[in-house]
Each structure stands twice: as structure tokens, then as C-alpha cells.
Amino acid sequence: MFESKVVAPYRDTYRGELGQAQVELLELLYMHGPLRQHELAGELRTTKQHVSKMTARLEQMGLVARSLDDADGRSRVISLSDAGRAYVGRHIAEGSRWARELFSHLSEEERKELDQAMLTVVRLLEKA
């Protein structure tokens, strides 16, 4: 239910422009900064080859840049371009507006309960 009521509407802000894995890749770069291709593959639970295909498309769209890793010339580092950062930022802002509207129907007590529940979820996810 959480997926269909909360996550899916946020993902819909991308309006089918990108696949879910591409959105996740962009959001990882947005949150963590530049990452090596194999790090992205691990986070996304996919292969380096799949990450390579996704980043090639995202690079063509002007959303990411690929460069050689200074520490290991065999590795590629993927980073958001300025356009990519702005692109993800717009979608986060739109998703935040949607969430504020959704949660605006809650009473102050319900908001406090939700805050506490979300903190519990975060703690559980950090342990996983």
C-alpha cells in the first residue's frame, strides 16, 4: 500500500521519461555525489553492464557525466551534470509538494504520530 500510495505518485513525477532504475541511479548520485560504476551497480543490485547502458543513455540526455577514476584508471566515475542535478531537484520539489498536500489533511497529533513512525522505519532500514 505504501508503494502504491506514496512511492508511486512520487515516481510518477518523472512521467515515464525514465525507467525506475534510471531514476534510482540519478537519485543516488543526487544524494551521494559521484560514484564509481561498480558502486552504483551494488546499490542498484544490478550488473556493471546494466549501469553502463543506463549511464550511456543518461549521458546522451545530458543528465550525467562519466570520467575516468583518478585512483584507478580502469574504473569510471559517474556524476550528475548541472542539468541532471536541476532535473532531479525539480522532481523532488514536485514530489514534496504532493506529499505536503497529502499530509495537510492530518491533524497535528496525527503528524506527530507519523513523524515517530517514520523515524522507526528509518532506524529499521539503517539496520537492514
Phi and psi restraints in degrees (value plus and minus 20) as a CYANA .aco file:
   2 PHE   PHI     -76.9   -36.9
   2 PHE   PSI     -64.2   -24.2
   3 GLU   PHI     -78.5   -38.5
   3 GLU   PSI     -68.3   -28.3
   4 SER   PHI     -94.4   -54.4
   4 SER   PSI     -50.8   -10.8
   5 LYS   PHI    -115.1   -75.1
   5 LYS   PSI     -46.3    -6.3
   6 VAL   PHI    -137.0   -97.0
   6 VAL   PSI     -73.1   -33.1
   7 VAL   PHI     -92.2   -52.2
   7 VAL   PSI     -67.4   -27.4
   8 ALA   PHI     -78.7   -38.7
   8 ALA   PSI     -66.5   -26.5
   9 PRO   PHI     -81.5   -41.5
   9 PRO   PSI     -54.9   -14.9
  10 TYR   PHI     -85.0   -45.0
  10 TYR   PSI     -68.1   -28.1
  11 ARG   PHI     -80.3   -40.3
  11 ARG   PSI     -50.4   -10.4
  12 ASP   PHI     -86.0   -46.0
  12 ASP   PSI     -36.7     3.3
  13 THR   PHI     -82.7   -42.7
  13 THR   PSI     -40.8    -0.8
  14 TYR   PHI    -101.2   -61.2
  14 TYR   PSI     -29.3    10.7
  15 ARG   PHI      27.4    67.4
  15 ARG   PSI      24.5    64.5
  16 GLY   PHI      51.2    91.2
  16 GLY   PSI     -12.4    27.6
  17 GLU   PHI     -87.9   -47.9
  17 GLU   PSI     -51.2   -11.2
  18 LEU   PHI    -156.4  -116.4
  18 LEU   PSI     137.1   177.1
  19 GLY   PHI     -97.3   -57.3
  19 GLY   PSI     144.5   184.5
  20 GLN   PHI     -78.6   -38.6
  20 GLN   PSI     -62.1   -22.1
  21 ALA   PHI     -84.9   -44.9
  21 ALA   PSI     -57.2   -17.2
  22 GLN   PHI     -86.6   -46.6
  22 GLN   PSI     -60.7   -20.7
  23 VAL   PHI     -81.5   -41.5
  23 VAL   PSI     -65.8   -25.8
  24 GLU   PHI     -81.7   -41.7
  24 GLU   PSI     -60.6   -20.6
  25 LEU   PHI     -81.0   -41.0
  25 LEU   PSI     -68.0   -28.0
  26 LEU   PHI     -81.4   -41.4
  26 LEU   PSI     -61.5   -21.5
  27 GLU   PHI     -88.0   -48.0
  27 GLU   PSI     -55.0   -15.0
  28 LEU   PHI     -81.4   -41.4
  28 LEU   PSI     -65.2   -25.2
  29 LEU   PHI     -85.3   -45.3
  29 LEU   PSI     -56.5   -16.5
  30 TYR   PHI     -83.6   -43.6
  30 TYR   PSI     -62.7   -22.7
  31 MET   PHI     -99.6   -59.6
  31 MET   PSI     -58.1   -18.1
  32 HIS   PHI    -128.2   -88.2
  32 HIS   PSI     -31.2     8.8
  33 GLY   PHI      63.3   103.3
  33 GLY   PSI    -189.6  -149.6
  34 PRO   PHI     -76.1   -36.1
  34 PRO   PSI     119.4   159.4
  35 LEU   PHI    -154.9  -114.9
  35 LEU   PSI     131.5   171.5
  36 ARG   PHI     -91.2   -51.2
  36 ARG   PSI     134.4   174.4
  37 GLN   PHI     -77.1   -37.1
  37 GLN   PSI     -62.1   -22.1
  38 HIS   PHI     -89.5   -49.5
  38 HIS   PSI     -49.2    -9.2
  39 GLU   PHI     -87.6   -47.6
  39 GLU   PSI     -62.3   -22.3
  40 LEU   PHI     -82.3   -42.3
  40 LEU   PSI     -62.5   -22.5
  41 ALA   PHI     -79.3   -39.3
  41 ALA   PSI     -62.9   -22.9
  42 GLY   PHI     -84.4   -44.4
  42 GLY   PSI     -65.2   -25.2
  43 GLU   PHI     -84.5   -44.5
  43 GLU   PSI     -57.5   -17.5
  44 LEU   PHI    -107.5   -67.5
  44 LEU   PSI     -25.8    14.2
  45 ARG   PHI      35.6    75.6
  45 ARG   PSI      32.2    72.2
  46 THR   PHI    -162.1  -122.1
  46 THR   PSI    -194.9  -154.9
  47 THR   PHI    -109.6   -69.6
  47 THR   PSI     138.7   178.7
  48 LYS   PHI     -82.2   -42.2
  48 LYS   PSI     -52.9   -12.9
  49 GLN   PHI     -84.5   -44.5
  49 GLN   PSI     -60.8   -20.8
  50 HIS   PHI     -86.4   -46.4
  50 HIS   PSI     -61.3   -21.3
  51 VAL   PHI     -81.8   -41.8
  51 VAL   PSI     -59.6   -19.6
  52 SER   PHI     -81.3   -41.3
  52 SER   PSI     -63.9   -23.9
  53 LYS   PHI     -83.9   -43.9
  53 LYS   PSI     -63.6   -23.6
  54 MET   PHI     -84.5   -44.5
  54 MET   PSI     -64.8   -24.8
  55 THR   PHI     -88.4   -48.4
  55 THR   PSI     -51.0   -11.0
  56 ALA   PHI     -82.2   -42.2
  56 ALA   PSI     -64.4   -24.4
  57 ARG   PHI     -86.3   -46.3
  57 ARG   PSI     -64.6   -24.6
  58 LEU   PHI     -85.3   -45.3
  58 LEU   PSI     -52.0   -12.0
  59 GLU   PHI     -88.3   -48.3
  59 GLU   PSI     -61.7   -21.7
  60 GLN   PHI     -80.4   -40.4
  60 GLN   PSI     -53.8   -13.8
  61 MET   PHI     -99.0   -59.0
  61 MET   PSI     -27.9    12.1
  62 GLY   PHI      62.6   102.6
  62 GLY   PSI      -3.5    36.5
  63 LEU   PHI    -114.4   -74.4
  63 LEU   PSI     -44.3    -4.3
  64 VAL   PHI    -154.7  -114.7
  64 VAL   PSI     144.3   184.3
  65 ALA   PHI    -148.8  -108.8
  65 ALA   PSI     121.7   161.7
  66 ARG   PHI    -132.4   -92.4
  66 ARG   PSI     118.5   158.5
  67 SER   PHI    -163.9  -123.9
  67 SER   PSI     143.7   183.7
  68 LEU   PHI     -94.1   -54.1
  68 LEU   PSI     123.0   163.0
  69 ASP   PHI     -93.6   -53.6
  69 ASP   PSI     104.4   144.4
  70 ASP   PHI     -80.4   -40.4
  70 ASP   PSI     -55.2   -15.2
  71 ALA   PHI     -97.8   -57.8
  71 ALA   PSI     -47.9    -7.9
  72 ASP   PHI    -166.4  -126.4
  72 ASP   PSI      78.7   118.7
  73 GLY   PHI     -78.9   -38.9
  73 GLY   PSI     -33.2     6.8
  74 ARG   PHI    -103.9   -63.9
  74 ARG   PSI     -38.3     1.7
  75 SER   PHI    -115.5   -75.5
  75 SER   PSI     132.2   172.2
  76 ARG   PHI    -126.7   -86.7
  76 ARG   PSI     120.5   160.5
  77 VAL   PHI    -128.4   -88.4
  77 VAL   PSI     111.9   151.9
  78 ILE   PHI    -128.8   -88.8
  78 ILE   PSI     112.9   152.9
  79 SER   PHI    -157.7  -117.7
  79 SER   PSI     136.9   176.9
  80 LEU   PHI     -94.5   -54.5
  80 LEU   PSI     120.7   160.7
  81 SER   PHI    -100.5   -60.5
  81 SER   PSI     151.8   191.8
  82 ASP   PHI     -79.2   -39.2
  82 ASP   PSI     -60.6   -20.6
  83 ALA   PHI     -84.6   -44.6
  83 ALA   PSI     -58.0   -18.0
  84 GLY   PHI     -85.8   -45.8
  84 GLY   PSI     -62.0   -22.0
  85 ARG   PHI     -83.0   -43.0
  85 ARG   PSI     -63.3   -23.3
  86 ALA   PHI     -85.1   -45.1
  86 ALA   PSI     -60.2   -20.2
  87 TYR   PHI     -80.3   -40.3
  87 TYR   PSI     -70.7   -30.7
  88 VAL   PHI     -85.5   -45.5
  88 VAL   PSI     -61.8   -21.8
  89 GLY   PHI     -77.7   -37.7
  89 GLY   PSI     -60.8   -20.8
  90 ARG   PHI     -82.1   -42.1
  90 ARG   PSI     -62.5   -22.5
  91 HIS   PHI     -90.4   -50.4
  91 HIS   PSI     -56.6   -16.6
  92 ILE   PHI     -84.3   -44.3
  92 ILE   PSI     -63.4   -23.4
  93 ALA   PHI     -82.2   -42.2
  93 ALA   PSI     -62.9   -22.9
  94 GLU   PHI     -84.5   -44.5
  94 GLU   PSI     -63.3   -23.3
  95 GLY   PHI     -84.0   -44.0
  95 GLY   PSI     -56.3   -16.3
  96 SER   PHI     -86.7   -46.7
  96 SER   PSI     -60.1   -20.1
  97 ARG   PHI     -81.0   -41.0
  97 ARG   PSI     -63.0   -23.0
  98 TRP   PHI     -82.2   -42.2
  98 TRP   PSI     -64.0   -24.0
  99 ALA   PHI     -85.4   -45.4
  99 ALA   PSI     -62.6   -22.6
 100 ARG   PHI     -79.8   -39.8
 100 ARG   PSI     -61.4   -21.4
 101 GLU   PHI     -84.2   -44.2
 101 GLU   PSI     -64.3   -24.3
 102 LEU   PHI     -80.3   -40.3
 102 LEU   PSI     -67.2   -27.2
 103 PHE   PHI    -100.8   -60.8
 103 PHE   PSI     -29.8    10.2
 104 SER   PHI     -85.5   -45.5
 104 SER   PSI     -37.3     2.7
 105 HIS   PHI    -103.4   -63.4
 105 HIS   PSI     -24.1    15.9
 106 LEU   PHI    -106.8   -66.8
 106 LEU   PSI     128.5   168.5
 107 SER   PHI     -94.7   -54.7
 107 SER   PSI     148.2   188.2
 108 GLU   PHI     -79.2   -39.2
 108 GLU   PSI     -61.3   -21.3
 109 GLU   PHI     -83.6   -43.6
 109 GLU   PSI     -61.8   -21.8
 110 GLU   PHI     -85.0   -45.0
 110 GLU   PSI     -57.6   -17.6
 111 ARG   PHI     -83.3   -43.3
 111 ARG   PSI     -61.9   -21.9
 112 LYS   PHI     -83.4   -43.4
 112 LYS   PSI     -62.4   -22.4
 113 GLU   PHI     -82.6   -42.6
 113 GLU   PSI     -61.9   -21.9
 114 LEU   PHI     -84.1   -44.1
 114 LEU   PSI     -63.4   -23.4
 115 ASP   PHI     -76.8   -36.8
 115 ASP   PSI     -65.8   -25.8
 116 GLN   PHI     -84.7   -44.7
 116 GLN   PSI     -61.8   -21.8
 117 ALA   PHI     -83.6   -43.6
 117 ALA   PSI     -60.9   -20.9
 118 MET   PHI     -88.0   -48.0
 118 MET   PSI     -55.9   -15.9
 119 LEU   PHI     -82.6   -42.6
 119 LEU   PSI     -58.4   -18.4
 120 THR   PHI     -84.2   -44.2
 120 THR   PSI     -63.2   -23.2
 121 VAL   PHI     -81.1   -41.1
 121 VAL   PSI     -64.5   -24.5
 122 VAL   PHI     -80.0   -40.0
 122 VAL   PSI     -65.7   -25.7
 123 ARG   PHI     -80.5   -40.5
 123 ARG   PSI     -61.5   -21.5
 124 LEU   PHI     -84.0   -44.0
 124 LEU   PSI     -62.9   -22.9
 125 LEU   PHI     -86.4   -46.4
 125 LEU   PSI     -55.2   -15.2
 126 GLU   PHI     -86.5   -46.5
 126 GLU   PSI     -49.0    -9.0
 127 LYS   PHI    -102.1   -62.1
 127 LYS   PSI     -40.9    -0.9
